[in-house]
Amino acid sequence: MGLFDFKHWIVILVVVVLVFGTKKLKTLGSDVGETIKGFRKAVNEDGDAVAHGDGGVSLNKVNAADEPQVRS
């Protein structure tokens, strides 16, 4: 028996349902699911881009002529 027994989780679940309602919890669950799905898609796309050499940080060379001239 730990700090949160089976009975404790039931009480917590009942309180959450009473406070938020089932419709709000269903909407929240859908939103969390879509967020996780979008995160996984972004991670996979980023990983594919790096694997193909398309991603990463692009550093452009600056020519000496492009740099501002400082006169003293």
N, C-alpha and C positions, 0 to 999 in steps of 0.2 A: 504494500500500500504506500503509494507515494503521496506527494502533496495534493495532486489532483486525481482523485479516484473517479470511477465511472459515474458515480452519482453527482459529483461536482460538475463534470462536463455536461450532464443533462440539465442541471440547474442553469448553467451559463448559457446553454443553447436556448432554453426557454426564455430567459431574460432578454437575450439578443433578439429573438423573434418578436417578443412583446414590444421591445423598444423600436425596432426598425420596421417590422411587418414583413410578410412573406414576399410581397411584390417588390419592395425595396431591396431585399436580399437577393431576389432573382435577377434584378437589374444589375446589382453590384457584381454578382457572379459572372454575368455575361460580359460586363465591362472588363473585369479582371482577366477573363479568358481571352478576349480580343487583344488586350494589352500584351499578354504573354505571347500570343500568336504573332503579333507584330514585332515584338522583341526578337523572337526566334528567327523570323524572316529576315530582319535587319542583320542579325549576327551571321546568318548563313550567306546572305548576299555579300557582306563585308569579307567573310572568309573566302568566298569564291573569287572576289576581286583580287585579294592578296595572293591567292594561289595562282591566278592567271597573270599576275604581274600588273594588273590594272590599278590596284589600290595602293595605299600607303601615302607617305608624305612626298609631295613633289616640290623639289627645290630648284628654282630657276637660277641660272647663272646671271650675274649682273656684269655687264661689260664695264670697263674702266671709263668709257665715254659716257655711260649712263649715270655715273655717280656725280653728285654735285661737286663743283670745284670750289675749294676754299682758298681765298686769296688772303695773304697776310700783308 
